[in-house]
Amino acid sequence: MSEAEITTNTGDSPNDLVENGLNKLVVKCKYCGSKILDKKLGKYILQEKELPLMQQDTRKEGEIQNEKVNQFYHVENMFTFDNIGFTHTVDCYKYLSCADCDAGPVGYYDMNSKHSYVALSRIEHA
Amino acid sequence: MAKTYDYLFKLLLIGDSGVGKTSILFRFSEDAFNISFISTIGIDFKIRTIDLDGKKVKLQIWDTAGQERFRTITTAYYRGSMGIMLVYDVTNEKSFENIKNWIRNIEENASADVEKMILGNKCDLDAKRQVSKERGEQLAIEYQIKFVETSAKDSLNVEYAFYTLARDIKAKMEKKQEASNPPGNRSGVHQLKDSDRQRKPTSWLSRCSLL
């Protein structure tokens, strides 16, 4: 993961998804519907981060394809999650995956702060 | 923020290399995500939330794959673990014989009252079977540990095994609390205190390993 600049900003939150700065709806896996995070437990933040794509093009060997992601739910304690997987550590980060179908990364975990960040674009709201 | 669970149990998967510990934790199989970024890096642990008799229980399940080539699991891995799944492969005699060695390793390194369960994995591969179910049961009786045959591939008995282990840990904890608290003075306070202690991140997790 590249060291993108972190600019925390809670303005401009999508009203249909965020209420009082927290996720209004349950966070689920896009693919299998596994419950990842209960409502009102993730703090909506804006920060630009590069996340590896969920599906990597295997023709490009040894090269990881990333995309920029801006909207996250910030979760301070990992045990707040209902069901989630943590990968092995890469450069002080662990990537988050669905505990049931292993789809991911749905976000990342920072080994230094011990906080987790779930990308809104990688999950489903229900 | 309010506490979102009643209990938190750290569980480990232990056994020889190739018995299917990773498959129990990680559904590698032939699904759409086989070539994903996640499967390349591999899963370290998972958090799962289950309901046990109306209590919300968080399970933190660790894979020890890659560690077992050292024939032992280091003390650091055992630290704070409350339950251990001892896994062998029913198509691999040696992995079954080694369960005894793993039990010795646990006795030497893990906390004395850790709950254990033996899993005879890959029971879907009946044609290749080298270890009968009866031998698995016999070993379990010898060590007074619960036993079940599983198939991570077919998701057979895997969930059952985790529920069973978690239920045994919960029962043991409640028994301990009862013993340490005089009757009539048993409130949620003690339970809360106990699980708060568990919530502290363990040092080996907080250490940032650079690859």
Contacts between the chains, C-beta under 8 A, distances in Angstrom:
chain1	res1	chain2	res2	distance
A	31	B	32	7.7
A	35	B	49	8.0
A	38	B	4	7.1
A	41	B	1	7.4
A	41	B	4	6.8
A	52	B	37	4.5
A	53	B	37	7.0
A	54	B	33	7.8
A	54	B	36	6.1
A	54	B	37	6.8
A	55	B	35	7.4
A	55	B	36	6.4
A	56	B	35	6.7
A	56	B	36	6.7
A	56	B	37	5.3
A	56	B	40	7.6
A	58	B	35	5.5
A	64	B	37	7.0
A	76	B	1	7.6
A	77	B	1	7.8
A	77	B	199	7.4
A	78	B	47	6.4
A	79	B	4	7.4
A	79	B	5	6.6
A	79	B	8	5.9
A	79	B	47	6.5
A	79	B	58	5.2
A	79	B	60	7.5
A	79	B	199	6.6
A	80	B	1	7.6
A	80	B	4	5.6
A	81	B	47	5.2
A	81	B	49	7.8
A	82	B	47	7.9
A	82	B	48	8.0
A	82	B	49	4.5
A	83	B	46	7.5
A	83	B	47	6.7
A	83	B	48	5.3
A	83	B	49	6.2
A	84	B	46	6.9
A	84	B	47	5.2
A	85	B	26	7.5
A	85	B	38	7.5
A	85	B	43	5.0
A	85	B	45	7.6
A	85	B	46	4.6
A	85	B	47	7.9
A	86	B	43	7.0
A	86	B	44	5.2
A	86	B	45	5.4
A	86	B	46	7.1
A	86	B	47	7.7
A	87	B	38	6.1
A	87	B	41	4.4
A	87	B	42	6.3
A	87	B	43	5.9
A	87	B	44	6.1
A	88	B	41	5.5
A	88	B	42	5.2
A	88	B	43	7.6
A	88	B	44	4.8
A	88	B	211	7.9
A	89	B	44	7.3
A	89	B	208	7.0
A	89	B	209	5.3
A	89	B	211	6.7
A	90	B	41	6.3
A	90	B	211	6.3
A	91	B	210	7.4
A	91	B	211	7.4
A	92	B	208	5.0
A	92	B	210	7.4
A	94	B	44	6.5
A	95	B	37	7.2
A	95	B	38	6.6
A	95	B	41	6.7
A	97	B	38	4.6
A	97	B	43	6.9
A	99	B	46	4.9
A	99	B	47	7.0
A	99	B	48	5.9
A	100	B	27	7.6
A	101	B	27	6.7
A	101	B	31	6.8
A	101	B	33	6.6
A	102	B	26	6.1
A	102	B	27	5.7
A	102	B	28	7.8
A	102	B	31	7.8
A	102	B	33	5.3
A	102	B	36	7.2
A	102	B	38	5.5
A	102	B	39	6.8
A	102	B	43	7.2
A	103	B	33	5.4
A	103	B	36	7.0
A	103	B	38	7.3
A	104	B	36	7.0
A	104	B	37	7.2
A	104	B	38	4.5
A	105	B	37	6.4
A	105	B	38	6.7
A	111	B	206	7.5
A	111	B	208	4.3
A	112	B	208	6.4
A	114	B	201	6.1
A	114	B	206	6.6
